[in-house]
């Protein structure tokens, strides 16, 4: 390999490494129409997007988007979560279900994205903050959980 080819190869490796290092994090948020907790989550995500412009936020509507509910159920299963509800937040295969608009819930989303240990908001654990995944009504689901 001549010197010019070696320089080009090294430059290509550095460029690829830089792109990977600067790749944006993606936060998938599972929601459904008529869910008041989802509306609260969306409101928070507006300010979170300003706070963390490096995070790409993708809303996944389980009622309208084919496969979104199945994807959410698979994520829950992989994280050992038996009760699936919305809103649900997923990043890098980690999943948090529930959002009640409290500072604790907001901190839990921030921790999930930053890869820090997190816990479901206290109310979500007590049966509030989560809507069932059925698209007809919003019924609070008991024992919403988050994966460690």
Secondary structure as UniProt FT lines:
FT   HELIX           3..21
FT   STRAND          25..31
FT   TURN            33..34
FT   HELIX           36..51
FT   TURN            52..54
FT   STRAND          55..61
FT   TURN            62..64
FT   TURN            66..67
FT   HELIX           68..78
FT   TURN            79..80
FT   STRAND          85..86
FT   STRAND          88..91
FT   TURN            92..93
FT   STRAND          94..97
FT   HELIX           103..114
FT   HELIX           122..125
FT   TURN            126..127
FT   STRAND          131..132
//
